[in-house]
């Protein structure tokens, strides 16, 4: 019974850390532009920022909740 309680406590702790990491405040290193949330309204702004530095490695990662 004690082993089961420890396993459940560890799982709850990991879940809480995950929630804080994913939905907590985001920050960027000094000198980097702030993070942006994309929408249809500002897609042109994203394309301009993406094309700005042609010498740098650029990666787009699209995640879907489904």
PQR file with spaces between the fields and no chain letter, atoms N, CA, C, O and H, PARSE charges and radii, in Angstrom:
ATOM       1  N    UNK     1       0.829   -1.192    0.000 -0.4000 1.5000
ATOM       2  CA   UNK     1       0.000    0.000    0.000 -0.0000 2.0000
ATOM       3  C    UNK     1       0.873    1.254    0.000  0.5500 1.7000
ATOM       4  O    UNK     1       0.549    2.236   -0.667 -0.5500 1.4000
ATOM       5  N    UNK     2       1.980    1.222    0.748 -0.4000 1.5000
ATOM       6  CA   UNK     2       2.855    2.379    0.824 -0.0000 2.0000
ATOM       7  C    UNK     2       3.522    2.634   -0.526  0.5500 1.7000
ATOM       8  O    UNK     2       3.697    3.784   -0.929 -0.5500 1.4000
ATOM       9  H    UNK     2       2.243    0.424    1.290  0.4000 1.0000
ATOM      10  N    UNK     3       3.891    1.562   -1.221 -0.4000 1.5000
ATOM      11  CA   UNK     3       4.536    1.693   -2.523 -0.0000 2.0000
ATOM      12  C    UNK     3       3.566    2.339   -3.524  0.5500 1.7000
ATOM      13  O    UNK     3       3.971    3.178   -4.329 -0.5500 1.4000
ATOM      14  H    UNK     3       3.749    0.627   -0.894  0.4000 1.0000
ATOM      15  N    UNK     4       2.320    1.956   -3.471 -0.4000 1.5000
ATOM      16  CA   UNK     4       1.303    2.519   -4.373 -0.0000 2.0000
ATOM      17  C    UNK     4       1.104    4.009   -4.104  0.5500 1.7000
ATOM      18  O    UNK     4       0.960    4.791   -5.044 -0.5500 1.4000
ATOM      19  H    UNK     4       1.991    1.275   -2.817  0.4000 1.0000
ATOM      20  N    UNK     5       1.094    4.404   -2.844 -0.4000 1.5000
ATOM      21  CA   UNK     5       0.932    5.819   -2.483 -0.0000 2.0000
ATOM      22  C    UNK     5       2.115    6.643   -2.984  0.5500 1.7000
ATOM      23  O    UNK     5       1.929    7.771   -3.442 -0.5500 1.4000
ATOM      24  H    UNK     5       1.210    3.769   -2.081  0.4000 1.0000
ATOM      25  N    UNK     6       3.322    6.098   -2.905 -0.4000 1.5000
ATOM      26  CA   UNK     6       4.507    6.806   -3.387 -0.0000 2.0000
ATOM      27  C    UNK     6       4.436    6.970   -4.905  0.5500 1.7000
ATOM      28  O    UNK     6       4.757    8.037   -5.428 -0.5500 1.4000
ATOM      29  H    UNK     6       3.473    5.182   -2.534  0.4000 1.0000
ATOM      30  N    UNK     7       4.025    5.934   -5.603 -0.4000 1.5000
ATOM      31  CA   UNK     7       3.919    6.001   -7.067 -0.0000 2.0000
ATOM      32  C    UNK     7       2.872    7.049   -7.471  0.5500 1.7000
ATOM      33  O    UNK     7       3.107    7.828   -8.394 -0.5500 1.4000
ATOM      34  H    UNK     7       3.764    5.067   -5.178  0.4000 1.0000
ATOM      35  N    UNK     8       1.741    7.072   -6.799 -0.4000 1.5000
ATOM      36  CA   UNK     8       0.695    8.055   -7.099 -0.0000 2.0000
ATOM      37  C    UNK     8       1.196    9.464   -6.806  0.5500 1.7000
ATOM      38  O    UNK     8       0.943   10.380   -7.589 -0.5500 1.4000
ATOM      39  H    UNK     8       1.550    6.438   -6.049  0.4000 1.0000
ATOM      40  N    UNK     9       1.899    9.655   -5.698 -0.4000 1.5000
ATOM      41  CA   UNK     9       2.430   10.977   -5.355 -0.0000 2.0000
ATOM      42  C    UNK     9       3.436   11.447   -6.410  0.5500 1.7000
ATOM      43  O    UNK     9       3.427   12.619   -6.787 -0.5500 1.4000
ATOM      44  H    UNK     9       2.104    8.911   -5.062  0.4000 1.0000
ATOM      45  N    UNK    10       4.298   10.555   -6.888 -0.4000 1.5000
ATOM      46  CA   UNK    10       5.274   10.925   -7.923 -0.0000 2.0000
ATOM      47  C    UNK    10       4.546   11.284   -9.218  0.5500 1.7000
ATOM      48  O    UNK    10       4.919   12.250   -9.884 -0.5500 1.4000
ATOM      49  H    UNK    10       4.306    9.603   -6.582  0.4000 1.0000
ATOM      50  N    UNK    11       3.526   10.531   -9.578 -0.4000 1.5000
ATOM      51  CA   UNK    11       2.774   10.816  -10.801 -0.0000 2.0000
ATOM      52  C    UNK    11       2.066   12.170  -10.713  0.5500 1.7000
ATOM      53  O    UNK    11       2.044   12.917  -11.691 -0.5500 1.4000
ATOM      54  H    UNK    11       3.223    9.747   -9.037  0.4000 1.0000
ATOM      55  N    UNK    12       1.499   12.487   -9.577 -0.4000 1.5000
ATOM      56  CA   UNK    12       0.840   13.775   -9.393 -0.0000 2.0000
ATOM      57  C    UNK    12       1.870   14.907   -9.470  0.5500 1.7000
ATOM      58  O    UNK    12       1.606   15.946  -10.074 -0.5500 1.4000
ATOM      59  H    UNK    12       1.517   11.880   -8.782  0.4000 1.0000
ATOM      60  N    UNK    13       3.024   14.711   -8.870 -0.4000 1.5000
ATOM      61  CA   UNK    13       4.084   15.713   -8.907 -0.0000 2.0000
ATOM      62  C    UNK    13       4.546   15.969  -10.339  0.5500 1.7000
ATOM      63  O    UNK    13       4.709   17.123  -10.737 -0.5500 1.4000
ATOM      64  H    UNK    13       3.239   13.867   -8.379  0.4000 1.0000
ATOM      65  N    UNK    14       4.757   14.918  -11.108 -0.4000 1.5000
ATOM      66  CA   UNK    14       5.175   15.061  -12.504 -0.0000 2.0000
ATOM      67  C    UNK    14       4.086   15.762  -13.313  0.5500 1.7000
ATOM      68  O    UNK    14       4.393   16.601  -14.160 -0.5500 1.4000
ATOM      69  H    UNK    14       4.624   13.981  -10.784  0.4000 1.0000
ATOM      70  N    UNK    15       2.842   15.436  -13.068 -0.4000 1.5000
ATOM      71  CA   UNK    15       1.739   16.088  -13.762 -0.0000 2.0000
ATOM      72  C    UNK    15       1.701   17.585  -13.443  0.5500 1.7000
ATOM      73  O    UNK    15       1.507   18.404  -14.341 -0.5500 1.4000
ATOM      74  H    UNK    15       2.593   14.754  -12.380  0.4000 1.0000
ATOM      75  N    UNK    16       1.883   17.938  -12.194 -0.4000 1.5000
ATOM      76  CA   UNK    16       1.897   19.350  -11.809 -0.0000 2.0000
ATOM      77  C    UNK    16       3.062   20.093  -12.456  0.5500 1.7000
ATOM      78  O    UNK    16       2.893   21.223  -12.915 -0.5500 1.4000
ATOM      79  H    UNK    16       2.040   17.272  -11.464  0.4000 1.0000
ATOM      80  N    UNK    17       4.231   19.479  -12.499 -0.4000 1.5000
ATOM      81  CA   UNK    17       5.376   20.112  -13.157 -0.0000 2.0000
ATOM      82  C    UNK    17       5.105   20.323  -14.643  0.5500 1.7000
ATOM      83  O    UNK    17       5.474   21.354  -15.205 -0.5500 1.4000
ATOM      84  H    UNK    17       4.368   18.561  -12.127  0.4000 1.0000
ATOM      85  N    UNK    18       4.472   19.363  -15.267 -0.4000 1.5000
ATOM      86  CA   UNK    18       4.145   19.474  -16.686 -0.0000 2.0000
ATOM      87  C    UNK    18       3.168   20.619  -16.927  0.5500 1.7000
ATOM      88  O    UNK    18       3.335   21.392  -17.870 -0.5500 1.4000
ATOM      89  H    UNK    18       4.173   18.526  -14.810  0.4000 1.0000
ATOM      90  N    UNK    19       2.163   20.727  -16.089 -0.4000 1.5000
ATOM      91  CA   UNK    19       1.182   21.804  -16.231 -0.0000 2.0000
ATOM      92  C    UNK    19       1.846   23.162  -16.054  0.5500 1.7000
ATOM      93  O    UNK    19       1.583   24.080  -16.830 -0.5500 1.4000
ATOM      94  H    UNK    19       2.027   20.099  -15.323  0.4000 1.0000
ATOM      95  N    UNK    20       2.694   23.304  -15.058 -0.4000 1.5000
ATOM      96  CA   UNK    20       3.383   24.576  -14.835 -0.0000 2.0000
ATOM      97  C    UNK    20       4.300   24.892  -16.009  0.5500 1.7000
ATOM      98  O    UNK    20       4.376   26.043  -16.438 -0.5500 1.4000
ATOM      99  H    UNK    20       2.908   22.558  -14.427  0.4000 1.0000
ATOM     100  N    UNK    21       4.991   23.898  -16.528 -0.4000 1.5000
ATOM     101  CA   UNK    21       5.903   24.116  -17.651 -0.0000 2.0000
ATOM     102  C    UNK    21       5.155   24.536  -18.910  0.5500 1.7000
ATOM     103  O    UNK    21       5.595   25.447  -19.610 -0.5500 1.4000
ATOM     104  H    UNK    21       4.930   22.963  -16.179  0.4000 1.0000
ATOM     105  N    UNK    22       4.038   23.889  -19.207 -0.4000 1.5000
ATOM     106  CA   UNK    22       3.320   24.180  -20.442 -0.0000 2.0000
ATOM     107  C    UNK    22       2.482   25.448  -20.377  0.5500 1.7000
ATOM     108  O    UNK    22       2.398   26.175  -21.367 -0.5500 1.4000
ATOM     109  H    UNK    22       3.681   23.149  -18.638  0.4000 1.0000
ATOM     110  N    UNK    23       1.864   25.731  -19.242 -0.4000 1.5000
ATOM     111  CA   UNK    23       0.974   26.865  -19.152 -0.0000 2.0000
ATOM     112  C    UNK    23       1.506   27.996  -18.284  0.5500 1.7000
ATOM     113  O    UNK    23       0.803   28.977  -18.047 -0.5500 1.4000
ATOM     114  H    UNK    23       1.933   25.140  -18.438  0.4000 1.0000
ATOM     115  N    UNK    24       2.719   27.870  -17.818 -0.4000 1.5000
ATOM     116  CA   UNK    24       3.317   28.927  -17.020 -0.0000 2.0000
ATOM     117  C    UNK    24       3.811   30.059  -17.895  0.5500 1.7000
ATOM     118  O    UNK    24       3.735   29.974  -19.121 -0.5500 1.4000
ATOM     119  H    UNK    24       3.290   27.073  -18.011  0.4000 1.0000
ATOM     120  N    UNK    25       4.311   31.111  -17.288 -0.4000 1.5000
ATOM     121  CA   UNK    25       4.819   32.237  -18.068 -0.0000 2.0000
ATOM     122  C    UNK    25       6.037   31.827  -18.890  0.5500 1.7000
ATOM     123  O    UNK    25       6.896   31.082  -18.418 -0.5500 1.4000
ATOM     124  H    UNK    25       4.372   31.180  -16.293  0.4000 1.0000
ATOM     125  N    UNK    26       6.100   32.319  -20.113 -0.4000 1.5000
ATOM     126  CA   UNK    26       7.209   32.002  -21.006 -0.0000 2.0000
ATOM     127  C    UNK    26       8.217   33.138  -20.998  0.5500 1.7000
ATOM     128  O    UNK    26       7.852   34.306  -20.861 -0.5500 1.4000
ATOM     129  H    UNK    26       5.403   32.924  -20.497  0.4000 1.0000
ATOM     130  N    UNK    27       9.465   32.792  -21.145 -0.4000 1.5000
ATOM     131  CA   UNK    27      10.506   33.812  -21.207 -0.0000 2.0000
ATOM     132  C    UNK    27      11.507   33.412  -22.275  0.5500 1.7000
ATOM     133  O    UNK    27      11.588   32.247  -22.664 -0.5500 1.4000
ATOM     134  H    UNK    27       9.761   31.844  -21.257  0.4000 1.0000
ATOM     135  N    UNK    28      12.259   34.380  -22.738 -0.4000 1.5000
ATOM     136  CA   UNK    28      13.276   34.136  -23.754 -0.0000 2.0000
ATOM     137  C    UNK    28      14.608   34.680  -23.240  0.5500 1.7000
ATOM     138  O    UNK    28      14.629   35.525  -22.345 -0.5500 1.4000
ATOM     139  H    UNK    28      12.194   35.326  -22.422  0.4000 1.0000
ATOM     140  N    UNK    29      15.719   34.200  -23.803 -0.4000 1.5000
ATOM     141  CA   UNK    29      17.026   34.718  -23.394 -0.0000 2.0000
ATOM     142  C    UNK    29      17.167   36.200  -23.737  0.5500 1.7000
ATOM     143  O    UNK    29      16.467   36.715  -24.609 -0.5500 1.4000
ATOM     144  H    UNK    29      15.702   33.514  -24.530  0.4000 1.0000
ATOM     145  N    UNK    30      18.065   36.866  -23.051 -0.4000 1.5000
ATOM     146  CA   UNK    30      18.314   38.286  -23.296 -0.0000 2.0000
ATOM     147  C    UNK    30      18.758   38.486  -24.740  0.5500 1.7000
ATOM     148  O    UNK    30      19.589   37.735  -25.251 -0.5500 1.4000
ATOM     149  H    UNK    30      18.634   36.448  -22.343  0.4000 1.0000
ATOM     150  N    UNK    31      18.206   39.493  -25.389 -0.4000 1.5000
ATOM     151  CA   UNK    31      18.560   39.797  -26.756 -0.0000 2.0000
ATOM     152  C    UNK    31      17.679   39.125  -27.803  0.5500 1.7000
ATOM     153  O    UNK    31      17.745   39.478  -28.980 -0.5500 1.4000
ATOM     154  H    UNK    31      17.531   40.104  -24.974  0.4000 1.0000
ATOM     155  N    UNK    32      16.857   38.166  -27.394 -0.4000 1.5000
ATOM     156  CA   UNK    32      15.964   37.478  -28.331 -0.0000 2.0000
ATOM     157  C    UNK    32      14.611   38.171  -28.338  0.5500 1.7000
ATOM     158  O    UNK    32      14.150   38.667  -27.309 -0.5500 1.4000
ATOM     159  H    UNK    32      16.803   37.879  -26.437  0.4000 1.0000
ATOM     160  N    UNK    33      13.982   38.201  -29.499 -0.4000 1.5000
ATOM     161  CA   UNK    33      12.658   38.799  -29.588 -0.0000 2.0000
ATOM     162  C    UNK    33      11.662   37.991  -28.756  0.5500 1.7000
ATOM     163  O    UNK    33      11.833   36.781  -28.604 -0.5500 1.4000
ATOM     164  H    UNK    33      14.355   37.799  -30.334  0.4000 1.0000
ATOM     165  N    UNK    34      10.635   38.630  -28.219 -0.4000 1.5000
ATOM     166  CA   UNK    34       9.660   37.905  -27.398 -0.0000 2.0000
ATOM     167  C    UNK    34       8.903   36.867  -28.217  0.5500 1.7000
ATOM     168  O    UNK    34       8.814   36.965  -29.441 -0.5500 1.4000
ATOM     169  H    UNK    34      10.497   39.613  -28.342  0.4000 1.0000
ATOM     170  N    UNK    35       8.361   35.872  -27.520 -0.4000 1.5000
ATOM     171  CA   UNK    35       7.577   34.838  -28.171 -0.0000 2.0000
ATOM     172  C    UNK    35       6.292   35.434  -28.736  0.5500 1.7000
ATOM     173  O    UNK    35       5.758   36.403  -28.196 -0.5500 1.4000
ATOM     174  H    UNK    35       8.434   35.793  -26.526  0.4000 1.0000
ATOM     175  N    UNK    36       5.803   34.850  -29.820 -0.4000 1.5000
ATOM     176  CA   UNK    36       4.590   35.346  -30.448 -0.0000 2.0000
ATOM     177  C    UNK    36       3.580   34.216  -30.584  0.5500 1.7000
ATOM     178  O    UNK    36       3.945   33.051  -30.738 -0.5500 1.4000
ATOM     179  H    UNK    36       6.237   34.063  -30.258  0.4000 1.0000
ATOM     180  N    UNK    37       2.314   34.580  -30.524 -0.4000 1.5000
ATOM     181  CA   UNK    37       1.227   33.638  -30.761 -0.0000 2.0000
ATOM     182  C    UNK    37       0.686   33.938  -32.147  0.5500 1.7000
ATOM     183  O    UNK    37       0.320   35.074  -32.447 -0.5500 1.4000
ATOM     184  H    UNK    37       2.018   35.527  -30.399  0.4000 1.0000
ATOM     185  N    UNK    38       0.638   32.921  -32.989 -0.4000 1.5000
ATOM     186  CA   UNK    38       0.211   33.127  -34.366 -0.0000 2.0000
ATOM     187  C    UNK    38      -1.302   33.008  -34.503  0.5500 1.7000
ATOM     188  O    UNK    38      -1.951   32.215  -33.822 -0.5500 1.4000
ATOM     189  H    UNK    38       0.936   31.998  -32.746  0.4000 1.0000
ATOM     190  N    UNK    39      -1.838   33.816  -35.400 -0.4000 1.5000
ATOM     191  CA   UNK    39      -3.249   33.730  -35.778 -0.0000 2.0000
ATOM     192  C    UNK    39      -3.353   34.142  -37.240  0.5500 1.7000
ATOM     193  O    UNK    39      -2.369   34.583  -37.833 -0.5500 1.4000
ATOM     194  H    UNK    39      -1.311   34.460  -35.954  0.4000 1.0000
ATOM     195  N    UNK    40      -4.523   34.002  -37.814 -0.4000 1.5000
ATOM     196  CA   UNK    40      -4.715   34.407  -39.209 -0.0000 2.0000
ATOM     197  C    UNK    40      -4.486   35.896  -39.400  0.5500 1.7000
ATOM     198  O    UNK    40      -4.084   36.326  -40.481 -0.5500 1.4000
ATOM     199  H    UNK    40      -5.322   33.643  -37.332  0.4000 1.0000
ATOM     200  N    UNK    41      -4.735   36.687  -38.366 -0.4000 1.5000
ATOM     201  CA   UNK    41      -4.604   38.139  -38.475 -0.0000 2.0000
ATOM     202  C    UNK    41      -3.150   38.580  -38.625  0.5500 1.7000
ATOM     203  O    UNK    41      -2.881   39.582  -39.288 -0.5500 1.4000
ATOM     204  H    UNK    41      -5.061   36.337  -37.488  0.4000 1.0000
ATOM     205  N    UNK    42      -2.205   37.851  -38.022 -0.4000 1.5000
ATOM     206  CA   UNK    42      -0.811   38.296  -38.078 -0.0000 2.0000
ATOM     207  C    UNK    42       0.101   37.320  -38.825  0.5500 1.7000
ATOM     208  O    UNK    42       1.294   37.238  -38.531 -0.5500 1.4000
ATOM     209  H    UNK    42      -2.423   37.037  -37.483  0.4000 1.0000
ATOM     210  N    UNK    43      -0.451   36.586  -39.779 -0.4000 1.5000
ATOM     211  CA   UNK    43       0.336   35.631  -40.542 -0.0000 2.0000
ATOM     212  C    UNK    43       1.371   36.327  -41.420  0.5500 1.7000
ATOM     213  O    UNK    43       2.469   35.803  -41.608 -0.5500 1.4000
ATOM     214  H    UNK    43      -1.420   36.652  -40.017  0.4000 1.0000
ATOM     215  N    UNK    44       1.041   37.493  -41.956 -0.4000 1.5000
ATOM     216  CA   UNK    44       2.002   38.248  -42.768 -0.0000 2.0000
ATOM     217  C    UNK    44       3.202   38.682  -41.920  0.5500 1.7000
ATOM     218  O    UNK    44       4.341   38.661  -42.386 -0.5500 1.4000
ATOM     219  H    UNK    44       0.150   37.919  -41.803  0.4000 1.0000
ATOM     220  N    UNK    45       2.937   39.071  -40.686 -0.4000 1.5000
ATOM     221  CA   UNK    45       4.019   39.465  -39.767 -0.0000 2.0000
ATOM     222  C    UNK    45       4.957   38.282  -39.508  0.5500 1.7000
ATOM     223  O    UNK    45       6.174   38.460  -39.441 -0.5500 1.4000
ATOM     224  H    UNK    45       2.011   39.088  -40.308  0.4000 1.0000
ATOM     225  N    UNK    46       4.401   37.084  -39.363 -0.4000 1.5000
ATOM     226  CA   UNK    46       5.216   35.889  -39.170 -0.0000 2.0000
ATOM     227  C    UNK    46       6.074   35.618  -40.401  0.5500 1.7000
ATOM     228  O    UNK    46       7.262   35.325  -40.268 -0.5500 1.4000
ATOM     229  H    UNK    46       3.413   36.939  -39.417  0.4000 1.0000
ATOM     230  N    UNK    47       5.493   35.712  -41.595 -0.4000 1.5000
ATOM     231  CA   UNK    47       6.242   35.458  -42.831 -0.0000 2.0000
ATOM     232  C    UNK    47       7.385   36.447  -42.984  0.5500 1.7000
ATOM     233  O    UNK    47       8.474   36.069  -43.416 -0.5500 1.4000
ATOM     234  H    UNK    47       4.528   35.950  -41.703  0.4000 1.0000
ATOM     235  N    UNK    48       7.157   37.694  -42.639 -0.4000 1.5000
ATOM     236  CA   UNK    48       8.211   38.707  -42.727 -0.0000 2.0000
ATOM     237  C    UNK    48       9.337   38.399  -41.743  0.5500 1.7000
ATOM     238  O    UNK    48      10.511   38.489  -42.102 -0.5500 1.4000
ATOM     239  H    UNK    48       6.272   38.001  -42.288  0.4000 1.0000
ATOM     240  N    UNK    49       8.997   38.042  -40.521 -0.4000 1.5000
ATOM     241  CA   UNK    49      10.020   37.711  -39.523 -0.0000 2.0000
ATOM     242  C    UNK    49      10.773   36.441  -39.914  0.5500 1.7000
ATOM     243  O    UNK    49      11.979   36.346  -39.684 -0.5500 1.4000
ATOM     244  H    UNK    49       8.043   37.969  -40.229  0.4000 1.0000
ATOM     245  N    UNK    50      10.089   35.479  -40.494 -0.4000 1.5000
ATOM     246  CA   UNK    50      10.719   34.231  -40.910 -0.0000 2.0000
ATOM     247  C    UNK    50      11.721   34.470  -42.031  0.5500 1.7000
ATOM     248  O    UNK    50      12.795   33.869  -42.044 -0.5500 1.4000
ATOM     249  H    UNK    50       9.109   35.557  -40.681  0.4000 1.0000
ATOM     250  N    UNK    51      11.381   35.333  -42.957 -0.4000 1.5000
ATOM     251  CA   UNK    51      12.246   35.612  -44.112 -0.0000 2.0000
ATOM     252  C    UNK    51      13.347   36.625  -43.811  0.5500 1.7000
ATOM     253  O    UNK    51      14.218   36.837  -44.654 -0.5500 1.4000
ATOM     254  H    UNK    51      10.509   35.822  -42.947  0.4000 1.0000
ATOM     255  N    UNK    52      13.337   37.248  -42.654 -0.4000 1.5000
ATOM     256  CA   UNK    52      14.278   38.313  -42.321 -0.0000 2.0000
ATOM     257  C    UNK    52      15.729   37.814  -42.294  0.5500 1.7000
ATOM     258  O    UNK    52      16.590   38.438  -42.914 -0.5500 1.4000
ATOM     259  H    UNK    52      12.629   37.075  -41.969  0.4000 1.0000
ATOM     260  N    UNK    53      16.019   36.734  -41.612 -0.4000 1.5000
ATOM     261  CA   UNK    53      17.391   36.224  -41.467 -0.0000 2.0000
ATOM     262  C    UNK    53      17.587   35.030  -42.387  0.5500 1.7000
ATOM     263  O    UNK    53      17.290   33.897  -42.010 -0.5500 1.4000
ATOM     264  H    UNK    53      15.320   36.227  -41.109  0.4000 1.0000
ATOM     265  N    UNK    54      18.080   35.276  -43.578 -0.4000 1.5000
ATOM     266  CA   UNK    54      18.237   34.192  -44.541 -0.0000 2.0000
ATOM     267  C    UNK    54      19.448   33.314  -44.251  0.5500 1.7000
ATOM     268  O    UNK    54      19.510   32.186  -44.740 -0.5500 1.4000
ATOM     269  H    UNK    54      18.321   36.197  -43.885  0.4000 1.0000
ATOM     270  N    UNK    55      20.406   33.796  -43.474 -0.4000 1.5000
ATOM     271  CA   UNK    55      21.605   33.015  -43.163 -0.0000 2.0000
ATOM     272  C    UNK    55      21.432   32.099  -41.953  0.5500 1.7000
ATOM     273  O    UNK    55      22.280   31.242  -41.704 -0.5500 1.4000
ATOM     274  H    UNK    55      20.355   34.712  -43.077  0.4000 1.0000
ATOM     275  N    UNK    56      20.354   32.267  -41.205 -0.4000 1.5000
ATOM     276  CA   UNK    56      20.137   31.496  -39.980 -0.0000 2.0000
ATOM     277  C    UNK    56      19.262   30.272  -40.267  0.5500 1.7000
ATOM     278  O    UNK    56      18.446   30.272  -41.189 -0.5500 1.4000
ATOM     279  H    UNK    56      19.665   32.963  -41.407  0.4000 1.0000
ATOM     280  N    UNK    57      19.452   29.247  -39.465 -0.4000 1.5000
ATOM     281  CA   UNK    57      18.605   28.065  -39.547 -0.0000 2.0000
ATOM     282  C    UNK    57      17.208   28.429  -39.061  0.5500 1.7000
ATOM     283  O    UNK    57      17.048   29.028  -37.998 -0.5500 1.4000
ATOM     284  H    UNK    57      20.115   29.247  -38.716  0.4000 1.0000
ATOM     285  N    UNK    58      16.209   28.067  -39.839 -0.4000 1.5000
ATOM     286  CA   UNK    58      14.827   28.397  -39.488 -0.0000 2.0000
ATOM     287  C    UNK    58      14.004   27.119  -39.505  0.5500 1.7000
ATOM     288  O    UNK    58      14.066   26.341  -40.457 -0.5500 1.4000
ATOM     289  H    UNK    58      16.338   27.580  -40.702  0.4000 1.0000
ATOM     290  N    UNK    59      13.246   26.911  -38.461 -0.4000 1.5000
ATOM     291  CA   UNK    59      12.411   25.714  -38.338 -0.0000 2.0000
ATOM     292  C    UNK    59      11.020   26.150  -37.895  0.5500 1.7000
ATOM     293  O    UNK    59      10.873   26.985  -37.003 -0.5500 1.4000
ATOM     294  H    UNK    59      13.196   27.543  -37.687  0.4000 1.0000
ATOM     295  N    UNK    60      10.013   25.581  -38.523 -0.4000 1.5000
ATOM     296  CA   UNK    60       8.627   25.829  -38.121 -0.0000 2.0000
ATOM     297  C    UNK    60       8.066   24.508  -37.605  0.5500 1.7000
ATOM     298  O    UNK    60       8.099   23.500  -38.311 -0.5500 1.4000
ATOM     299  H    UNK    60      10.132   24.903  -39.248  0.4000 1.0000
ATOM     300  N    UNK    61       7.564   24.510  -36.405 -0.4000 1.5000
ATOM     301  CA   UNK    61       6.966   23.326  -35.795 -0.0000 2.0000
ATOM     302  C    UNK    61       5.492   23.606  -35.558  0.5500 1.7000
ATOM     303  O    UNK    61       5.137   24.489  -34.778 -0.5500 1.4000
ATOM     304  H    UNK    61       7.538   25.329  -35.831  0.4000 1.0000
ATOM     305  N    UNK    62       4.648   22.860  -36.225 -0.4000 1.5000
ATOM     306  CA   UNK    62       3.207   23.025  -36.049 -0.0000 2.0000
ATOM     307  C    UNK    62       2.682   21.854  -35.232  0.5500 1.7000
ATOM     308  O    UNK    62       2.904   20.692  -35.572 -0.5500 1.4000
ATOM     309  H    UNK    62       4.937   22.143  -36.858  0.4000 1.0000
ATOM     310  N    UNK    63       1.990   22.176  -34.159 -0.4000 1.5000
ATOM     311  CA   UNK    63       1.423   21.160  -33.286 -0.0000 2.0000
ATOM     312  C    UNK    63      -0.099   21.268  -33.321  0.5500 1.7000
ATOM     313  O    UNK    63      -0.652   22.367  -33.298 -0.5500 1.4000
ATOM     314  H    UNK    63       1.809   23.120  -33.883  0.4000 1.0000
ATOM     315  N    UNK    64      -0.758   20.142  -33.375 -0.4000 1.5000
ATOM     316  CA   UNK    64      -2.202   20.116  -33.387 -0.0000 2.0000
ATOM     317  C    UNK    64      -2.714   19.448  -32.116  0.5500 1.7000
ATOM     318  O    UNK    64      -2.170   18.424  -31.703 -0.5500 1.4000
ATOM     319  H    UNK    64      -0.309   19.248  -33.394  0.4000 1.0000
ATOM     320  N    UNK    65      -3.741   20.000  -31.492 -0.4000 1.5000
ATOM     321  CA   UNK    65      -4.245   19.395  -30.258 -0.0000 2.0000
ATOM     322  C    UNK    65      -5.036   18.110  -30.492  0.5500 1.7000
ATOM     323  O    UNK    65      -5.439   17.453  -29.532 -0.5500 1.4000
ATOM     324  H    UNK    65      -4.183   20.832  -31.828  0.4000 1.0000
ATOM     325  N    UNK    66      -5.261   17.748  -31.734 -0.4000 1.5000
ATOM     326  CA   UNK    66      -6.027   16.525  -32.008 -0.0000 2.0000
ATOM     327  C    UNK    66      -5.173   15.468  -32.635  0.5500 1.7000
ATOM     328  O    UNK    66      -5.659   14.376  -32.930 -0.5500 1.4000
ATOM     329  H    UNK    66      -4.934   18.282  -32.514  0.4000 1.0000
